[in-house]
Amino acid sequence: MFKFTRRTFVSFFAAAGITATLGAAPTHAAEIEKIHFLIPGGAGGGWDGTARGTGEALTKAGIVGSASYENMSGGGGGKAIAHLIETAKRQGNTLMVNSTPIVIRSLTKVFPQSFRDLVPIAGTIGDYAAFVVAIDSKYKSFAEVVTDFKADPKSVKIGGGSTRGSMDHLVAAYAFKAAGGDPKKVKYIPYDAGGKAMAGLLSGETSILSTGLSEGLELARAGQVRILAMTGSARIADAPDIATLKEQGIDATFVNWRGFFAAPGTSEAKAKAYYAALEKMYETPEWENVRKRNGWVEIYNPGSKFTRFLEGQEKVIGELMRELGFLK
């Protein structure tokens, strides 16, 4: 079986000549007066947190004068993509956040556009996936969930902040398959963005949530949920108490990139200003506060390197989805 592991993720970047941002010397960022962040989902999701966290760091560090945010749900992210393309001439200061789902949903024809219809600016972070339960859940480990799933797949309702066949669904199916279950029998309940999915978990509509680790950490620290497992190859320093799937006997790892895109027609000069601003951001204490709070992995792959990475991921994700039965 093809394994989409963190090593695979890192190899994508190595193949494209991209390295993790670990103290590289910053460039001189161009002065940017304002950035408007377009978020293709509702409040409380991973896209929302990434856009607002990035805007927070950029403005507090003085790299960008001001940041504004617009949540535009619909069509699995397709509504925001279409809006950015159709109104491109008015979007000179807009960056749209996105992640692995732009590749998945293009492959599955959830929307007709792809990253090729936009201007890829940069991949900026990686976020592990996590499996989360309500604080009063009977489950104490993901291995216990697997036991119930194997006995009766319909008894385990998995929520996610995205459509069927999307990343939250794909990661859950991958985990159950790695544990010896049938991925096609996963009972997945889709919600519009992570905030609504979390509400569904807390209300008892679902028994477990497939989400990003950063989203789970916020409510776990507030004592509202417990994180049963995360998909890193090892525990991370920012959340050392959270066990990996591998520790629980399930050989599955995964990390989701997130990054930014500009409207088609964005000038090379404007794109370079965005590259420089984002690269400079990594060196600031304001960014480190945001990164640590969310447990993010740092990456930086601007422009053409980002495009090459997306092309490679499109091929690898397509192979994985065919293996799991989500693509023919």
PyMOL commands that set and color helices and strands:
alter all, ss='L'
color gray80, all
select helices_A, chain A and resi 6-15+46-60+75-86+88-90+101-107+115-117+142-151+153-155+167-178+183-185+194-202+213-221+246-248+268-281+285-294+303-323
alter helices_A, ss='H'
color red, helices_A
select strands_A, chain A and resi 32-39+64-71+94-99+119-134+157-160+187-190+208-212+225-230+255-262+297-302
alter strands_A, ss='S'
color yellow, strands_A
deselect
rebuild
show_as cartoon
